[in-house]
Amino acid sequence: MAGPSQSAILGAVLLAAACGGSSASSHMPPQDAARAQAAIRAADAAGAHSDPQAAMYLGFAKQSASKANNLTKSGDKESANLLIGDAKADADLSLALTKQQQAQAKVQAAKQRLEMP
């Protein structure tokens, strides 16, 4: 079951994705794709692969970015724009989950240090 902070993170990311998706235009600005790729790299560099949920969302992000790239090449810019927004949201969620897991590990380590005689 998701804790309150995980639910809040998920809600915020989903809201951001929904807001971004509703303003999609028929043209995908290159900076949107670059932001999505940067978010993917950030999640990867933070160690998203070490947390199963974070790794799953990172995989979704990579798949969406790849599909968006293919759609852009085939001329379907509107669908590509929506997918790149999904990719960024999934990468952001992956990074947030990774940071949450790392913070929880630090808390656990600190608790163990305090319990030592």
MOVEN-V878628 format. One record per residue. N is the residue number from 1. RES is the residue in one letter. PHI is phi as a letter, one per 30 degrees, with the letter a starting at -180 (999 if undefined). D_LAST is the distance of its C-alpha to the last C-alpha in Angstrom with 1 decimal. Layout:
N/RES/PHI/D_LAST, N/RES/PHI/D_LAST
This chain:
1/M/999/33.6, 2/A/d/33.3, 3/G/d/31.0, 4/P/e/32.6, 5/S/d/31.8, 6/Q/d/33.1, 7/S/d/36.2, 8/A/d/36.8, 9/I/d/36.6, 10/L/d/38.9, 11/G/d/41.3, 12/A/d/41.5, 13/V/d/42.2, 14/L/d/44.8, 15/L/d/46.4, 16/A/d/46.6, 17/A/d/48.2, 18/A/d/50.7, 19/C/d/51.7, 20/G/d/52.1, 21/G/d/54.1, 22/S/d/56.5, 23/S/c/57.7, 24/A/d/58.4, 25/S/c/61.6, 26/S/d/63.8, 27/H/b/62.5, 28/M/c/59.0, 29/P/d/58.2, 30/P/e/56.7, 31/Q/d/53.8, 32/D/d/52.7, 33/A/d/52.4, 34/A/d/50.6, 35/R/d/48.1, 36/A/d/47.4, 37/Q/d/47.1, 38/A/d/44.7, 39/A/d/42.5, 40/I/d/42.6, 41/R/d/41.6, 42/A/d/38.7, 43/A/d/37.3, 44/D/d/37.8, 45/A/d/36.1, 46/A/d/33.1, 47/G/j/32.5, 48/A/e/34.2, 49/H/d/34.8, 50/S/d/31.1, 51/D/c/31.3, 52/P/e/34.0, 53/Q/d/35.3, 54/A/d/35.4, 55/A/d/37.1, 56/M/d/39.7, 57/Y/d/40.6, 58/L/d/40.7, 59/G/d/43.2, 60/F/e/45.2, 61/A/d/45.4, 62/K/d/46.6, 63/Q/d/49.2, 64/S/d/50.5, 65/A/d/50.8, 66/S/d/52.7, 67/K/d/55.0, 68/A/d/55.6, 69/N/d/56.6, 70/N/d/59.0, 71/L/d/60.4, 72/T/d/61.0, 73/K/d/62.9, 74/S/d/65.0, 75/G/j/65.8, 76/D/c/63.9, 77/K/d/62.1, 78/E/d/61.4, 79/S/d/59.5, 80/A/d/57.7, 81/N/d/56.7, 82/L/d/55.2, 83/L/d/53.3, 84/I/d/51.9, 85/G/d/50.6, 86/D/d/48.9, 87/A/d/47.5, 88/K/d/46.0, 89/A/d/44.5, 90/D/d/43.0, 91/A/d/41.6, 92/D/d/40.1, 93/L/d/38.6, 94/S/e/37.2, 95/L/d/35.6, 96/A/d/34.2, 97/L/d/32.7, 98/T/d/31.2, 99/K/d/29.6, 100/Q/d/28.3, 101/Q/d/26.7, 102/Q/d/25.1, 103/A/d/23.8, 104/Q/d/22.4, 105/A/d/20.6, 106/K/d/19.1, 107/V/d/18.0, 108/Q/d/16.4, 109/A/d/14.6, 110/A/d/13.4, 111/K/d/12.2, 112/Q/d/10.2, 113/R/d/8.6, 114/L/d/7.9, 115/E/d/6.4, 116/M/d/3.8, 117/P/d/0.0
